[in-house]
């Protein structure tokens, strides 16, 4: 009988595979759906890049991998990044970092050449932003000026963030950083919770490497993830719950052996529809019954993809 993680992964991958037309920004389905066209394709590429396991038998990502290869060789695809100027440079860097093996990388190199002066330098960027840029720059093989991870970790969300009410505020958080979080009493405001999980992803290469944290830092990060995860389970915040379970794994914990991780997996299984989709980032934000196919995809794809990514990685053996 499949394990809970295997059930989550298989069902989610089935739904994603049945809706690849919506990930293709140039298909009629993709054009009709109200979601970020470039962002969805980049997220699909990340799933292919990090969830694939060469020893896993038949590849459930085969169709997704083929679509990513097609898009990465389409000269019109990088132009979509410019539709969101605030993210164009970040998307361009991620695009180059996630390029499939064996393709002509001319389009990626052309896009990297458009990065503005200073984008790959530390000045004016938070520690979290610098961790993110360093991660993708190294994947893309781009020279950068970001300091080593060892210098970034002490300032990063894994170390400097504190749960609401614990007293110490993160130095970047600005006015009110030490105050309680959202009205539902979250330990961290939502943007900070995402910064926490993504920092773990980058430092641990989505579960493929040891994030190299000292004992004190590791204990603090694990506890912050735990309390935030319990809150997300209580409030059916599915997207963050999936990300936090993956963060637990990256931080060296077996999520299913912890009350918070096991509760989160149960929460995601309850949220998952019979077709494999998880219908939104949270119970509050899920797609309404009246949603069209395109509207449903816009609500569901991200959380379903993140759940598939988490379950695929956590269900696999840790790298030796």
C-alpha positions as CSV (number, residue, x, y, z in Angstrom):
1,X,0.0,0.0,0.0
2,X,1.4,3.4,-0.9
3,X,2.6,5.6,2.0
4,X,0.8,8.9,2.7
5,X,3.7,10.8,1.0
6,X,3.6,8.5,-2.0
7,X,-0.2,9.0,-2.3
8,X,0.2,12.8,-2.2
9,X,3.0,12.8,-4.8
10,X,1.4,10.4,-7.2
11,X,-2.0,12.1,-7.2
12,X,-0.5,15.6,-7.4
13,X,1.8,14.6,-10.3
14,X,-1.2,13.0,-12.1
15,X,-3.2,16.3,-11.9
16,X,-0.2,18.4,-13.0
17,X,0.5,16.1,-15.9
18,X,-3.1,16.3,-17.0
19,X,-3.0,20.1,-17.0
20,X,0.3,20.9,-18.8
21,X,-1.5,22.9,-21.4
22,X,-2.2,25.5,-18.7
23,X,1.5,25.7,-17.9
24,X,2.3,26.5,-21.6
25,X,1.9,30.2,-21.9
26,X,1.5,30.0,-25.7
27,X,-1.4,27.4,-25.6
28,X,-5.0,28.4,-25.7
29,X,-5.5,27.0,-22.2
30,X,-2.5,28.9,-20.9
31,X,-3.5,32.2,-22.4
32,X,-7.0,31.9,-20.9
33,X,-6.0,31.2,-17.4
34,X,-5.5,34.1,-14.9
35,X,-2.1,33.2,-13.6
36,X,1.5,34.3,-14.0
37,X,2.5,32.6,-17.2
38,X,6.3,32.8,-16.8
39,X,6.1,32.1,-13.0
40,X,4.1,28.9,-13.6
41,X,6.6,27.6,-16.2
42,X,9.5,28.4,-14.0
43,X,7.9,26.6,-11.1
44,X,7.3,23.6,-13.4
45,X,11.0,23.6,-14.3
46,X,12.0,23.6,-10.7
47,X,9.8,20.6,-10.1
48,X,11.5,18.8,-13.0
49,X,14.9,19.9,-11.8
50,X,14.6,18.9,-8.2
51,X,11.9,16.2,-7.9
52,X,13.3,13.9,-10.6
53,X,14.9,10.7,-9.3
54,X,16.9,8.7,-11.9
55,X,16.3,5.4,-10.0
56,X,12.6,5.9,-9.6
57,X,11.4,3.8,-12.5
58,X,9.0,5.2,-15.0
59,X,9.2,9.0,-15.1
60,X,6.0,10.7,-14.0
61,X,7.5,14.0,-15.0
62,X,8.1,13.0,-18.6
63,X,5.5,15.3,-20.1
64,X,6.5,18.2,-17.9
65,X,10.2,17.7,-18.8
66,X,9.3,17.8,-22.5
67,X,7.3,21.0,-22.1
68,X,10.1,22.7,-20.2
69,X,12.6,21.7,-22.9
70,X,10.3,23.1,-25.5
71,X,9.8,26.4,-23.7
72,X,13.5,26.9,-22.9
73,X,14.2,26.7,-26.6
74,X,11.4,29.1,-27.6
75,X,12.8,32.6,-28.3
76,X,9.5,34.2,-27.3
77,X,9.5,32.7,-23.8
78,X,12.1,34.9,-22.1
79,X,10.2,38.0,-23.3
80,X,7.4,37.1,-20.9
81,X,9.7,38.0,-18.0
82,X,9.5,41.7,-19.0
83,X,5.8,41.7,-18.4
84,X,6.7,42.0,-14.7
85,X,9.6,44.5,-14.6
86,X,10.1,44.1,-10.8
87,X,10.8,40.4,-11.3
88,X,12.4,40.3,-14.8
89,X,16.0,40.0,-13.6
90,X,15.2,37.3,-11.0
91,X,13.1,35.4,-13.5
92,X,16.0,35.7,-16.0
93,X,18.5,34.3,-13.6
94,X,16.2,31.4,-12.5
95,X,15.5,30.7,-16.2
96,X,19.2,30.2,-16.9
97,X,19.8,28.2,-13.7
98,X,17.0,25.7,-14.5
99,X,17.9,25.2,-18.1
100,X,17.5,21.5,-19.0
101,X,20.7,19.6,-19.8
102,X,21.8,19.3,-23.4
103,X,19.9,22.2,-24.9
104,X,21.5,25.1,-26.8
105,X,22.0,27.7,-24.0
106,X,22.2,30.7,-26.3
107,X,18.9,32.1,-25.2
108,X,19.9,31.7,-21.5
109,X,23.2,33.4,-22.1
110,X,21.5,36.2,-24.0
111,X,19.1,36.7,-21.0
112,X,21.9,36.8,-18.5
113,X,23.6,39.5,-20.5
114,X,20.5,41.7,-19.9
115,X,20.9,41.6,-16.1
116,X,21.4,45.1,-14.9
117,X,24.7,46.2,-13.3
118,X,24.6,45.5,-9.6
119,X,22.0,42.8,-9.7
120,X,24.6,40.1,-8.8
121,X,26.2,42.3,-6.1
122,X,25.2,42.4,-2.4
123,X,24.6,46.1,-2.1
124,X,21.0,47.1,-1.3
125,X,19.7,43.5,-0.8
126,X,18.5,41.7,2.3
127,X,20.3,38.6,3.5
128,X,17.5,36.5,2.1
129,X,17.7,38.1,-1.3
130,X,21.4,37.5,-1.3
131,X,21.0,33.8,-0.4
132,X,18.5,33.4,-3.3
133,X,20.7,35.2,-5.8
134,X,23.8,33.2,-4.8
135,X,21.9,29.9,-5.1
136,X,20.6,30.6,-8.6
137,X,23.8,32.3,-9.8
138,X,25.8,29.3,-8.9
139,X,23.3,27.0,-10.7
140,X,23.6,29.2,-13.8
141,X,27.4,29.3,-13.6
142,X,27.4,33.1,-13.3
143,X,30.0,35.1,-11.6
144,X,28.6,37.1,-8.7
145,X,29.7,39.2,-5.7
146,X,27.5,37.7,-3.1
147,X,29.3,36.7,0.1
148,X,29.7,33.0,1.1
149,X,26.8,31.2,2.8
150,X,28.7,31.0,6.0
151,X,28.6,34.8,6.2
152,X,24.9,35.0,5.2
153,X,23.5,32.4,7.5
154,X,23.8,34.4,10.8
155,X,21.7,37.2,9.2
156,X,19.3,34.9,7.4
157,X,15.7,34.2,8.3
158,X,16.7,30.8,9.7
159,X,18.6,32.5,12.4
160,X,17.4,36.1,12.8
161,X,13.6,35.5,12.6
162,X,11.8,35.0,15.8
163,X,8.2,33.9,16.4
164,X,5.8,36.7,17.3
165,X,5.9,37.4,21.0
166,X,9.4,36.0,21.5
167,X,11.0,39.4,21.8
168,X,13.7,39.7,19.2
169,X,12.8,41.1,15.7
170,X,14.6,40.5,12.5
171,X,16.7,43.6,11.7
172,X,15.2,43.9,8.2
173,X,11.6,43.6,9.1
174,X,11.0,47.3,9.7
175,X,8.4,49.0,11.9
176,X,6.3,46.6,14.0
177,X,8.6,43.6,13.4
178,X,8.4,42.5,17.0
179,X,4.6,42.8,17.1
180,X,2.2,39.9,16.7
181,X,1.7,38.5,13.3
182,X,-1.6,38.5,11.3
183,X,-5.0,38.5,13.0
184,X,-5.0,34.7,13.3
185,X,-2.0,34.9,15.6
186,X,0.5,33.4,13.1
187,X,4.1,33.0,14.6
188,X,5.4,34.7,11.4
189,X,3.7,37.1,8.9
190,X,3.2,35.3,5.6
191,X,6.1,36.9,3.7
192,X,8.5,36.1,6.5
193,X,7.3,32.5,6.6
194,X,8.0,32.1,2.9
195,X,11.4,33.7,3.4
196,X,12.1,31.1,6.1
197,X,11.2,28.1,4.0
198,X,12.9,29.3,0.8
199,X,16.1,30.0,2.7
200,X,16.1,26.4,3.9
201,X,15.5,25.3,0.3
202,X,18.5,27.2,-1.0
203,X,20.9,26.3,1.8
204,X,20.0,22.7,1.5
205,X,19.6,22.6,-2.3
206,X,16.1,21.2,-1.9
207,X,17.2,18.3,0.2
208,X,20.3,17.3,-1.8
209,X,22.9,18.8,0.5
210,X,23.5,19.4,4.2
211,X,22.7,23.1,5.0
212,X,25.7,23.1,7.2
213,X,24.2,24.8,10.3
214,X,25.8,24.7,13.7
215,X,23.9,23.1,16.5
216,X,22.4,26.2,18.0
217,X,21.3,27.6,14.6
218,X,19.8,24.2,13.7
219,X,17.8,23.9,16.9
220,X,16.4,27.4,16.5
221,X,15.5,26.9,12.9
222,X,13.8,23.6,13.6
223,X,11.7,25.1,16.4
224,X,10.7,28.1,14.3
225,X,9.6,25.7,11.5
226,X,7.7,23.5,14.0
227,X,5.6,26.3,15.6
228,X,4.9,27.9,12.2
229,X,3.9,24.5,10.8
230,X,1.5,23.7,13.7
231,X,-0.2,27.1,13.1
232,X,-0.5,26.4,9.3
233,X,-2.1,23.0,10.0
234,X,-4.6,24.5,12.5
235,X,-5.6,27.1,9.9
236,X,-5.5,24.9,6.8
237,X,-2.7,27.0,5.1
238,X,-1.8,24.2,2.7
239,X,0.9,25.8,0.6
240,X,3.0,26.9,3.6
241,X,2.4,23.6,5.3
242,X,3.9,21.7,2.3
243,X,6.9,24.1,2.2
244,X,7.5,23.8,6.0
245,X,7.4,20.0,5.8
246,X,10.1,20.1,3.1
247,X,12.1,22.6,5.3
248,X,11.9,20.1,8.2
249,X,13.4,17.4,6.0
250,X,16.1,19.7,4.8
251,X,16.9,20.6,8.4
252,X,17.6,16.9,9.1
253,X,14.3,15.8,10.6
254,X,12.0,13.0,9.5
255,X,8.8,14.9,9.2
256,X,6.5,11.9,9.6
257,X,8.2,11.1,12.9
258,X,7.2,14.5,14.3
259,X,3.7,15.5,15.4
260,X,3.8,18.7,13.4
261,X,5.0,17.0,10.2
262,X,2.6,14.1,10.5
263,X,-0.3,16.5,11.1
264,X,0.7,18.5,8.1
265,X,0.8,15.5,5.8
266,X,-2.7,14.5,7.1
267,X,-3.9,18.0,6.5
268,X,-2.7,18.0,2.9
269,X,-4.3,14.5,2.3
270,X,-7.6,15.9,3.5
271,X,-7.3,18.9,1.2
272,X,-6.3,16.9,-1.9
273,X,-9.2,16.3,-4.2
274,X,-9.8,12.9,-5.8
275,X,-8.2,14.2,-9.0
276,X,-5.0,15.1,-7.2
277,X,-5.4,18.9,-7.0
278,X,-5.1,20.9,-3.9
279,X,-7.6,23.7,-4.6
280,X,-5.7,26.7,-3.3
281,X,-3.1,28.1,-1.0
282,X,-5.4,27.7,1.9
283,X,-9.0,26.7,2.8
284,X,-9.8,30.4,2.9
285,X,-8.3,31.1,-0.6
286,X,-9.4,27.9,-2.4
287,X,-11.1,28.1,-5.7
288,X,-14.9,28.5,-5.5
289,X,-17.3,25.9,-7.0
290,X,-18.1,28.4,-9.8
291,X,-14.5,28.7,-11.0
292,X,-13.8,28.0,-14.6
293,X,-11.1,25.5,-15.5
294,X,-8.6,28.3,-16.0
295,X,-9.6,30.0,-12.8
296,X,-9.3,26.7,-10.9
297,X,-5.8,26.1,-12.3
298,X,-4.7,29.6,-11.3
299,X,-5.8,28.9,-7.7
300,X,-4.6,25.3,-7.5
301,X,-1.5,24.8,-9.5
302,X,1.1,26.3,-7.1
303,X,0.0,24.4,-4.0
304,X,-0.4,21.2,-5.9
305,X,3.1,21.6,-7.5
306,X,4.7,22.4,-4.1
307,X,3.0,19.4,-2.5
308,X,4.3,17.2,-5.3
309,X,7.8,18.6,-4.9
310,X,7.8,18.2,-1.1
311,X,6.3,14.6,-1.2
312,X,8.6,13.5,-3.9
313,X,11.7,14.7,-2.1
314,X,10.7,13.7,1.5
315,X,9.7,10.2,0.3
316,X,13.0,9.6,-1.3
317,X,16.2,8.3,0.5
318,X,18.4,11.1,1.7
319,X,21.6,11.6,-0.4
320,X,24.5,9.8,1.2
